[in-house]
Amino acid sequence: VMVLMAAVYDLEIEQGEDTKLTLEVEGIDLTNALAVIQIKKKVSDDNSLLELSTVNSKIILEGNNILNVYITKEDSLSLVSEAYYDLVVILENLTTKKLLRGSVRTILAVTKW
């Protein structure tokens, strides 16, 4: 996925499966940046269903323009069928940029093991 500023990208995740999303960002140097994704049931909710970040190692920076986002099968169990997210980075100079936003559709598991 090539990311331009404030792009809209809807995610589809299978509950109970690991998901990796690789994002290539153009025009921004992500060296030493912090990145955070909050997934919420409603955009206006104060609490997140799931938070992914460079702090909790759910987002890994590769070079100066690649973000690898990891949602584990355990993480996916906390999600509901429809939710919303955005991806924000805090750059080395403390500038904050919203890179992505969209919906998260979770395909709920039918068979439980």
TIMI-2910 file (N, C-alpha, C, CB; in pm, 1 decimal, decimal comma, always signed):
<rs>
+----------+----------+----------+----------+----------+----------+----------+----------+----------+----------+----------+----------+------+
!      n_x !      n_y !      n_z !     ca_x !     ca_y !     ca_z !      c_x !      c_y !      c_z !     cb_x !     cb_y !     cb_z ! resn !
+----------+----------+----------+----------+----------+----------+----------+----------+----------+----------+----------+----------+------+
!    +85,2 !   -117,1 !     +0,0 !     +0,0 !     +0,0 !     +0,0 !    +89,5 !   +123,1 !     +0,0 !    -96,8 !     +0,0 !   +122,3 !  Val !
!    +74,8 !   +208,7 !    -96,3 !   +146,9 !   +336,1 !    -99,1 !    +61,8 !   +438,8 !    -24,0 !   +176,4 !   +383,1 !   -247,8 !  Met !
!   +120,9 !   +510,0 !    +70,7 !    +45,8 !   +603,3 !   +152,9 !    +81,1 !   +746,2 !   +116,7 !    +72,2 !   +578,0 !   +300,9 !  Val !
!    -19,6 !   +824,9 !    +85,4 !     -5,8 !   +968,5 !    +69,3 !    -70,4 !  +1031,4 !   +192,3 !    -71,9 !  +1019,9 !    -65,3 !  Leu !
!    -58,1 !  +1159,2 !   +209,7 !   -107,2 !  +1223,3 !   +331,2 !   -256,8 !  +1203,0 !   +351,5 !    -76,0 !  +1370,8 !   +327,5 !  Met !
!   -293,5 !  +1167,3 !   +476,6 !   -432,3 !  +1153,2 !   +520,3 !   -515,1 !  +1066,2 !   +426,2 !   -496,4 !  +1289,4 !   +532,6 !  Ala !
!   -459,5 !   +957,7 !   +383,5 !   -530,2 !   +866,2 !   +294,1 !   -637,4 !   +789,9 !   +370,9 !   -431,7 !   +768,1 !   +227,6 !  Ala !
!   -741,5 !   +748,9 !   +300,0 !   -846,0 !   +664,2 !   +356,8 !   -819,9 !   +522,9 !   +307,7 !   -990,4 !   +713,8 !   +316,8 !  Val !
!   -807,7 !   +430,2 !   +403,6 !   -782,2 !   +290,8 !   +369,3 !   -859,0 !   +203,5 !   +467,2 !   -629,2 !   +258,0 !   +372,3 !  Tyr !
!   -956,0 !   +130,1 !   +416,8 !  -1036,2 !    +42,4 !   +501,0 !   -967,8 !    -92,3 !   +515,1 !  -1177,8 !    +25,3 !   +443,3 !  Asp !
!   -965,9 !   -143,2 !   +638,8 !   -899,3 !   -269,5 !   +669,8 !  -1001,9 !   -381,0 !   +686,9 !   -813,5 !   -255,8 !   +796,9 !  Leu !
!   -962,6 !   -501,1 !   +649,6 !  -1044,0 !   -620,1 !   +673,4 !   -955,5 !   -721,5 !   +745,4 !  -1102,2 !   -679,3 !   +538,5 !  Glu !
!  -1000,7 !   -766,0 !   +862,1 !   -922,9 !   -855,5 !   +947,2 !  -1006,3 !   -979,5 !   +977,9 !   -879,0 !   -784,1 !  +1078,6 !  Ile !
!   -943,2 !  -1094,6 !   +971,2 !  -1012,1 !  -1218,0 !  +1010,3 !   -985,9 !  -1244,6 !  +1157,2 !   -965,9 !  -1338,7 !   +923,5 !  Glu !
!  -1093,2 !  -1256,7 !  +1233,8 !  -1079,7 !  -1283,3 !  +1376,4 !  -1008,8 !  -1416,4 !  +1397,5 !  -1217,8 !  -1283,7 !  +1445,4 !  Gln !
!   -911,5 !  -1415,7 !  +1488,9 !   -838,4 !  -1538,1 !  +1519,3 !   -721,2 !  -1565,0 !  +1427,1 !   -930,8 !  -1653,0 !  +1514,3 !  Gly !
!   -688,8 !  -1469,2 !  +1339,0 !   -575,8 !  -1484,7 !  +1246,4 !   -477,2 !  -1369,8 !  +1267,3 !   -625,0 !  -1488,7 !  +1097,8 !  Glu !
!   -350,4 !  -1396,7 !  +1243,4 !   -249,4 !  -1290,5 !  +1245,1 !   -261,7 !  -1208,0 !  +1117,1 !   -105,5 !  -1350,0 !  +1259,1 !  Asp !
!   -245,8 !  -1077,2 !  +1130,0 !   -252,7 !   -987,5 !  +1014,9 !   -130,9 !   -896,4 !  +1016,9 !   -384,6 !   -904,2 !  +1015,8 !  Thr !
!    -67,1 !   -881,6 !   +900,3 !    +44,1 !   -787,1 !   +886,2 !    +10,1 !   -692,0 !   +772,0 !   +180,7 !   -861,6 !   +859,5 !  Lys !
!    +28,6 !   -565,2 !   +798,4 !     +4,7 !   -462,6 !   +698,8 !   +133,7 !   -383,1 !   +683,0 !   -115,4 !   -370,3 !   +738,8 !  Leu !
!   +184,7 !   -372,0 !   +560,7 !   +305,9 !   -295,7 !   +534,2 !   +268,0 !   -168,6 !   +459,8 !   +408,6 !   -379,4 !   +452,7 !  Thr !
!   +311,1 !    -54,4 !   +514,6 !   +279,2 !    +75,6 !   +457,3 !   +407,4 !   +146,0 !   +416,3 !   +199,3 !   +161,8 !   +557,0 !  Leu !
!   +412,5 !   +192,7 !   +293,3 !   +525,1 !   +272,1 !   +245,8 !   +480,8 !   +417,5 !   +240,7 !   +575,1 !   +222,8 !   +105,8 !  Glu !
!   +550,7 !   +502,3 !   +312,7 !   +515,3 !   +643,6 !   +324,7 !   +611,6 !   +725,7 !   +240,7 !   +518,0 !   +690,1 !   +473,2 !  Val !
!   +555,4 !   +812,7 !   +157,2 !   +637,4 !   +899,8 !    +72,6 !   +633,0 !  +1042,0 !   +124,4 !   +589,8 !   +895,0 !    -73,6 !  Glu !
!   +746,5 !  +1111,1 !   +115,2 !   +750,7 !  +1253,0 !   +147,8 !   +770,1 !  +1285,7 !   +294,9 !   +627,3 !  +1316,0 !   +102,0 !  Gly !
!   +783,3 !  +1184,9 !   +380,4 !   +805,1 !  +1206,6 !   +523,5 !   +916,2 !  +1113,2 !   +568,5 !   +674,0 !  +1182,6 !   +606,2 !  Ile !
!  +1011,6 !  +1165,1 !   +641,4 !  +1117,9 !  +1083,3 !   +698,8 !  +1070,1 !  +1032,4 !   +834,6 !  +1251,8 !  +1164,5 !   +712,2 !  Asp !
!  +1053,6 !   +901,3 !   +847,6 !  +1003,0 !   +840,9 !   +969,9 !  +1112,9 !   +799,9 !  +1068,0 !   +920,1 !   +721,5 !   +935,6 !  Leu !
!  +1237,0 !   +840,7 !  +1041,7 !  +1347,1 !   +806,5 !  +1131,5 !  +1315,0 !   +853,5 !  +1273,5 !  +1479,9 !   +869,5 !  +1082,0 !  Thr !
!  +1321,6 !   +761,1 !  +1369,5 !  +1294,8 !   +787,6 !  +1511,9 !  +1152,3 !   +835,6 !  +1540,7 !  +1392,0 !   +890,3 !  +1562,7 !  Asn !
!  +1060,2 !   +814,8 !  +1449,3 !   +921,2 !   +856,3 !  +1471,8 !   +850,7 !   +758,3 !  +1565,1 !   +845,0 !   +866,6 !  +1337,8 !  Ala !
!   +747,6 !   +808,1 !  +1632,2 !   +654,4 !   +723,4 !  +1705,7 !   +530,7 !   +709,7 !  +1618,7 !   +619,5 !   +782,9 !  +1848,2 !  Leu !
!   +472,0 !   +591,6 !  +1615,5 !   +350,8 !   +569,8 !  +1537,1 !   +247,0 !   +503,2 !  +1625,6 !   +379,8 !   +483,5 !  +1410,8 !  Ala !
!   +121,1 !   +546,1 !  +1611,5 !    +12,0 !   +493,1 !  +1693,4 !   -111,8 !   +474,6 !  +1607,5 !    -18,4 !   +586,5 !  +1812,7 !  Val !
!   -175,3 !   +359,1 !  +1623,6 !   -307,7 !   +332,7 !  +1567,2 !   -399,2 !   +301,8 !  +1684,2 !   -305,3 !   +214,1 !  +1462,2 !  Ile !
!   -512,0 !   +372,2 !  +1691,6 !   -615,5 !   +337,6 !  +1787,7 !   -736,7 !   +289,7 !  +1709,1 !   -651,5 !   +459,1 !  +1880,3 !  Gln !
!   -787,7 !   +173,5 !  +1747,6 !   -908,2 !   +118,4 !  +1685,3 !  -1020,7 !   +133,3 !  +1787,4 !   -888,5 !    -33,4 !  +1641,4 !  Ile !
!  -1128,3 !   +200,7 !  +1745,6 !  -1240,8 !   +229,6 !  +1834,8 !  -1371,2 !   +183,8 !  +1771,4 !  -1247,4 !   +380,2 !  +1867,7 !  Lys !
!  -1466,5 !   +146,3 !  +1857,4 !  -1598,6 !   +105,9 !  +1807,9 !  -1668,0 !   +224,0 !  +1740,5 !  -1686,0 !    +51,0 !  +1923,5 !  Lys !
!  -1658,1 !   +342,7 !  +1802,9 !  -1710,6 !   +466,3 !  +1744,8 !  -1597,1 !   +567,6 !  +1744,6 !  -1835,8 !   +520,3 !  +1824,6 !  Lys !
!  -1593,9 !   +651,8 !  +1644,9 !  -1488,5 !   +753,4 !  +1635,0 !  -1485,3 !   +839,5 !  +1761,1 !  -1510,1 !   +842,1 !  +1510,1 !  Val !
!  -1601,7 !   +867,7 !  +1818,9 !  -1610,7 !   +956,7 !  +1935,3 !  -1578,9 !   +887,9 !  +2068,3 !  -1748,7 !  +1015,9 !  +1942,3 !  Ser !
!  -1556,9 !   +756,8 !  +2069,5 !  -1527,0 !   +685,1 !  +2194,8 !  -1395,5 !   +733,6 !  +2255,2 !  -1520,5 !   +532,6 !  +2170,0 !  Asp !
!  -1392,9 !   +742,1 !  +2388,7 !  -1269,4 !   +777,5 !  +2458,8 !  -1174,3 !   +658,8 !  +2466,4 !  -1300,8 !   +828,5 !  +2599,5 !  Asp !
!  -1228,7 !   +540,1 !  +2483,0 !  -1146,9 !   +420,1 !  +2499,0 !  -1131,9 !   +344,7 !  +2367,8 !  -1207,4 !   +328,7 !  +2604,5 !  Asn !
!  -1014,9 !   +286,9 !  +2349,5 !   -986,6 !   +208,1 !  +2229,4 !  -1014,8 !    +61,5 !  +2254,3 !   -841,4 !   +227,0 !  +2184,8 !  Ser !
!  -1058,2 !     -7,4 !  +2148,9 !  -1066,6 !   -153,2 !  +2153,7 !   -926,5 !   -212,5 !  +2149,1 !  -1152,7 !   -207,7 !  +2037,0 !  Leu !
!   -839,5 !   -146,3 !  +2073,9 !   -703,9 !   -195,5 !  +2053,0 !   -614,5 !    -77,3 !  +2018,1 !   -699,5 !   -304,2 !  +1941,0 !  Leu !
!   -493,4 !    -75,5 !  +2075,9 !   -395,0 !    +25,5 !  +2040,4 !   -268,7 !    -44,5 !  +1991,8 !   -364,3 !   +119,0 !  +2160,9 !  Glu !
!   -223,3 !     -5,0 !  +1875,9 !   -101,0 !    -57,7 !  +1815,9 !     -3,4 !    +58,1 !  +1806,0 !   -127,8 !   -123,1 !  +1674,8 !  Leu !
!   +123,0 !    +35,8 !  +1845,2 !   +218,3 !   +146,7 !  +1841,0 !   +361,1 !    +95,6 !  +1831,5 !   +202,5 !   +235,5 !  +1964,6 !  Ser !
!   +450,3 !   +190,3 !  +1805,1 !   +592,1 !   +156,9 !  +1808,5 !   +635,5 !   +131,8 !  +1952,9 !   +676,9 !   +269,9 !  +1744,7 !  Thr !
!   +563,8 !   +186,5 !  +2050,2 !   +597,1 !   +166,1 !  +2191,4 !   +569,2 !    +22,0 !  +2233,7 !   +517,5 !   +263,7 !  +2280,0 !  Val !
!   +454,7 !    -35,1 !  +2189,2 !   +422,3 !   -173,4 !  +2227,6 !   +464,9 !   -275,3 !  +2121,1 !   +272,2 !   -186,1 !  +2253,3 !  Asn !
!   +546,1 !   -230,2 !  +2026,3 !   +604,7 !   -315,9 !  +1920,7 !   +501,1 !   -380,4 !  +1829,0 !   +688,0 !   -424,8 !  +1984,0 !  Ser !
!   +382,3 !   -321,8 !  +1819,7 !   +281,6 !   -367,6 !  +1723,4 !   +298,3 !   -295,4 !  +1589,8 !   +139,3 !   -344,9 !  +1778,8 !  Lys !
!   +378,5 !   -186,4 !  +1591,5 !   +419,7 !   -117,7 !  +1469,6 !   +572,7 !   -111,6 !  +1472,3 !   +354,9 !    +27,4 !  +1458,7 !  Ile !
!   +633,0 !   -158,3 !  +1364,9 !   +779,0 !   -160,6 !  +1354,6 !   +820,3 !    -73,1 !  +1236,1 !   +832,8 !   -307,5 !  +1338,0 !  Ile !
!   +911,9 !    +21,0 !  +1261,9 !   +966,0 !   +104,6 !  +1154,8 !  +1076,8 !    +29,4 !  +1083,4 !  +1018,7 !   +239,5 !  +1210,2 !  Leu !
!  +1075,6 !    +37,3 !   +951,8 !  +1179,6 !    -25,7 !   +869,4 !  +1238,4 !    +83,2 !   +781,0 !  +1122,2 !   -145,6 !   +782,8 !  Glu !
!  +1364,7 !   +112,5 !   +801,2 !  +1425,5 !   +222,5 !   +726,1 !  +1363,6 !   +353,8 !   +768,1 !  +1409,1 !   +201,8 !   +574,6 !  Gly !
!  +1350,9 !   +446,8 !   +673,6 !  +1294,6 !   +577,0 !   +708,4 !  +1157,6 !   +602,2 !   +645,6 !  +1389,5 !   +685,6 !   +666,4 !  Asn !
!  +1097,9 !   +496,8 !   +582,8 !   +967,7 !   +521,3 !   +519,6 !   +874,3 !   +400,3 !   +517,0 !   +989,1 !   +568,3 !   +380,0 !  Asn !
!   +905,1 !   +295,0 !   +592,1 !   +820,5 !   +175,5 !   +592,1 !   +767,7 !   +151,5 !   +733,5 !   +899,3 !    +50,9 !   +540,6 !  Ile !
!   +636,2 !   +128,6 !   +745,4 !   +573,1 !    +90,2 !   +870,8 !   +515,4 !    -49,9 !   +854,3 !   +462,5 !   +192,2 !   +912,3 !  Leu !
!   +552,2 !   -139,6 !   +942,6 !   +492,5 !   -272,8 !   +945,7 !   +400,9 !   -279,2 !  +1066,5 !   +601,9 !   -385,4 !   +951,2 !  Asn !
!   +272,4 !   -306,0 !  +1042,3 !   +170,9 !   -310,1 !  +1147,5 !   +132,6 !   -455,5 !  +1169,5 !    +45,4 !   -223,5 !  +1110,3 !  Val !
!   +135,7 !   -499,1 !  +1295,5 !   +106,2 !   -638,2 !  +1329,8 !    -15,8 !   -645,6 !  +1420,9 !   +227,7 !   -704,4 !  +1397,7 !  Tyr !
!   -115,8 !   -718,5 !  +1376,4 !   -232,4 !   -748,7 !  +1459,7 !   -231,5 !   -899,7 !  +1480,3 !   -368,8 !   -698,7 !  +1393,1 !  Ile !
!   -208,5 !   -942,4 !  +1603,5 !   -200,1 !  -1085,6 !  +1631,1 !   -340,0 !  -1145,1 !  +1641,1 !   -120,9 !  -1111,9 !  +1761,0 !  Thr !
!   -347,1 !  -1277,4 !  +1634,7 !   -477,0 !  -1343,4 !  +1648,0 !   -539,4 !  -1311,0 !  +1782,7 !   -462,8 !  -1495,6 !  +1631,3 !  Lys !
!   -456,7 !  -1295,6 !  +1887,6 !   -509,1 !  -1258,4 !  +2019,1 !   -566,8 !  -1117,1 !  +2016,1 !   -398,8 !  -1268,5 !  +2126,2 !  Glu !
!   -496,5 !  -1024,3 !  +1948,3 !   -547,1 !   -887,1 !  +1933,9 !   -682,0 !   -885,7 !  +1863,3 !   -446,5 !   -800,4 !  +1856,6 !  Asp !
!   -695,0 !   -967,3 !  +1759,8 !   -817,1 !   -966,0 !  +1677,4 !   -939,8 !  -1008,0 !  +1756,5 !   -800,5 !  -1057,6 !  +1557,0 !  Ser !
!   -921,1 !  -1082,9 !  +1864,1 !  -1035,1 !  -1127,7 !  +1944,8 !  -1101,1 !  -1013,0 !  +2019,5 !   -990,6 !  -1233,8 !  +2043,7 !  Leu !
!  -1029,3 !   -900,7 !  +2038,7 !  -1085,8 !   -786,2 !  +2109,8 !  -1167,3 !   -695,8 !  +2017,5 !   -974,7 !   -705,8 !  +2175,4 !  Ser !
!  -1166,5 !   -723,2 !  +1888,0 !  -1234,0 !   -636,1 !  +1792,7 !  -1379,4 !   -676,3 !  +1772,6 !  -1161,3 !   -637,7 !  +1659,8 !  Leu !
!  -1458,8 !   -579,8 !  +1731,5 !  -1599,4 !   -602,4 !  +1697,4 !  -1611,1 !   -602,9 !  +1545,4 !  -1692,9 !   -492,6 !  +1761,4 !  Val !
!  -1728,7 !   -636,0 !  +1494,5 !  -1742,8 !   -652,6 !  +1350,0 !  -1714,4 !   -524,6 !  +1270,6 !  -1881,5 !   -700,9 !  +1318,6 !  Ser !
!  -1744,7 !   -407,6 !  +1326,8 !  -1720,1 !   -281,5 !  +1256,4 !  -1660,2 !   -181,8 !  +1354,7 !  -1851,7 !   -225,0 !  +1193,0 !  Glu !
!  -1549,1 !   -122,2 !  +1318,3 !  -1481,5 !    -24,0 !  +1403,2 !  -1410,1 !    +76,6 !  +1313,2 !  -1380,4 !    -93,3 !  +1501,4 !  Ala !
!  -1342,0 !   +171,8 !  +1376,9 !  -1274,8 !   +279,5 !  +1303,6 !  -1135,3 !   +300,7 !  +1360,2 !  -1356,5 !   +411,1 !  +1310,5 !  Tyr !
!  -1045,4 !   +351,6 !  +1276,2 !   -908,0 !   +373,4 !  +1320,5 !   -849,6 !   +495,7 !  +1252,6 !   -821,4 !   +250,2 !  +1292,0 !  Tyr !
!   -740,2 !   +543,1 !  +1309,2 !   -650,8 !   +631,0 !  +1235,4 !   -507,8 !   +600,1 !  +1278,0 !   -685,9 !   +781,4 !  +1259,9 !  Asp !
!   -415,6 !   +634,6 !  +1190,4 !   -273,1 !   +614,4 !  +1213,0 !   -207,6 !   +751,3 !  +1219,8 !   -208,8 !   +526,0 !  +1100,8 !  Leu !
!   -145,2 !   +778,6 !  +1334,5 !    -79,2 !   +906,5 !  +1358,0 !    +67,9 !   +879,4 !  +1383,7 !   -144,2 !   +983,6 !  +1477,5 !  Val !
!   +154,4 !   +964,7 !  +1327,7 !   +296,7 !   +957,5 !  +1358,7 !   +339,6 !  +1088,2 !  +1424,2 !   +380,7 !   +929,2 !  +1230,6 !  Val !
!   +430,8 !  +1073,6 !  +1518,9 !   +494,2 !  +1188,5 !  +1582,3 !   +639,6 !  +1184,2 !  +1537,2 !   +480,3 !  +1185,8 !  +1741,7 !  Ile !
!   +676,2 !  +1282,5 !  +1457,1 !   +808,5 !  +1284,2 !  +1396,0 !   +914,8 !  +1330,8 !  +1494,9 !   +808,5 !  +1374,0 !  +1273,1 !  Leu !
!  +1039,2 !  +1311,2 !  +1457,0 !  +1152,1 !  +1345,3 !  +1542,2 !  +1149,0 !  +1491,5 !  +1588,3 !  +1281,5 !  +1317,5 !  +1468,8 !  Glu !
!  +1095,3 !  +1582,0 !  +1503,6 !  +1086,3 !  +1724,1 !  +1539,7 !   +957,4 !  +1756,2 !  +1617,0 !  +1093,7 !  +1810,5 !  +1413,5 !  Asn !
!   +885,7 !  +1651,4 !  +1662,2 !   +761,8 !  +1658,8 !  +1740,6 !   +640,5 !  +1705,5 !  +1660,3 !   +781,7 !  +1751,1 !  +1856,9 !  Leu !
!   +650,8 !  +1708,5 !  +1528,8 !   +536,6 !  +1734,9 !  +1442,3 !   +448,4 !  +1611,3 !  +1439,2 !   +582,1 !  +1774,3 !  +1299,1 !  Thr !
!   +317,6 !  +1630,3 !  +1450,3 !   +223,1 !  +1519,2 !  +1445,2 !   +154,0 !  +1518,3 !  +1309,2 !   +118,9 !  +1529,3 !  +1560,0 !  Thr !
!   +148,5 !  +1400,2 !  +1246,6 !    +84,1 !  +1385,5 !  +1115,6 !    -11,9 !  +1266,0 !  +1119,3 !   +191,0 !  +1367,1 !  +1002,6 !  Lys !
!   -132,7 !  +1287,0 !  +1069,3 !   -225,6 !  +1175,9 !  +1051,3 !   -202,1 !  +1122,1 !   +910,7 !   -376,4 !  +1220,5 !  +1072,8 !  Lys !
!   -162,8 !   +994,7 !   +900,6 !   -131,8 !   +935,6 !   +771,0 !   -249,1 !   +861,1 !   +709,8 !    -15,7 !   +842,6 !   +784,4 !  Leu !
!   -322,5 !   +788,8 !   +793,7 !   -431,4 !   +704,3 !   +744,6 !   -550,6 !   +713,5 !   +836,8 !   -386,0 !   +558,8 !   +731,5 !  Leu !
!   -666,7 !   +685,6 !   +781,0 !   -788,0 !   +669,5 !   +860,7 !   -881,2 !   +578,6 !   +782,3 !   -856,1 !   +808,2 !   +892,8 !  Arg !
!   -973,9 !   +517,5 !   +851,9 !  -1069,3 !   +433,1 !   +782,4 !  -1145,2 !   +343,7 !   +876,9 !   -999,8 !   +350,2 !   +679,4 !  Gly !
!  -1212,6 !   +248,0 !   +819,5 !  -1288,7 !   +153,0 !   +898,8 !  -1210,9 !    +22,1 !   +909,7 !  -1428,5 !   +128,9 !   +836,9 !  Ser !
!  -1245,5 !    -53,1 !  +1012,0 !  -1189,3 !   -186,0 !  +1031,2 !  -1307,0 !   -282,1 !  +1033,2 !  -1103,0 !   -195,8 !  +1163,7 !  Val !
!  -1310,5 !   -369,2 !   +936,7 !  -1414,6 !   -472,2 !   +931,0 !  -1351,0 !   -602,2 !   +977,1 !  -1476,0 !   -486,4 !   +785,8 !  Arg !
!  -1406,1 !   -657,8 !  +1085,0 !  -1355,2 !   -784,1 !  +1136,1 !  -1450,5 !   -894,8 !  +1095,1 !  -1337,9 !   -779,7 !  +1290,4 !  Thr !
!  -1397,5 !   -991,8 !  +1023,9 !  -1476,1 !  -1108,7 !   +986,3 !  -1473,3 !  -1201,3 !  +1106,6 !  -1420,0 !  -1179,7 !   +855,5 !  Ile !
!  -1586,3 !  -1209,4 !  +1175,4 !  -1593,9 !  -1283,9 !  +1299,9 !  -1580,4 !  -1433,8 !  +1274,5 !  -1725,4 !  -1253,8 !  +1371,9 !  Leu !
!  -1510,0 !  -1499,4 !  +1365,3 !  -1490,5 !  -1645,4 !  +1354,9 !  -1621,5 !  -1715,8 !  +1386,8 !  -1377,2 !  -1694,7 !  +1451,2 !  Ala !
!  -1657,2 !  -1811,2 !  +1305,5 !  -1777,2 !  -1891,1 !  +1327,6 !  -1743,7 !  -2011,7 !  +1415,0 !  -1838,4 !  -1936,8 !  +1193,1 !  Val !
!  -1639,4 !  -2083,2 !  +1375,3 !  -1598,0 !  -2201,7 !  +1449,4 !  -1496,6 !  -2161,5 !  +1555,8 !  -1538,5 !  -2309,0 !  +1354,3 !  Thr !
!  -1525,9 !  -2197,2 !  +1678,8 !  -1435,5 !  -2169,4 !  +1791,0 !  -1368,7 !  -2299,3 !  +1832,3 !  -1511,8 !  -2105,2 !  +1911,7 !  Lys !
!  -1235,7 !  -2298,2 !  +1841,1 !  -1162,1 !  -2418,4 !  +1878,0 !  -1137,4 !  -2421,9 !  +2026,4 !  -1030,2 !  -2426,5 !  +1802,8 !  Trp !
+----------+----------+----------+----------+----------+----------+----------+----------+----------+----------+----------+----------+------+
</rs>
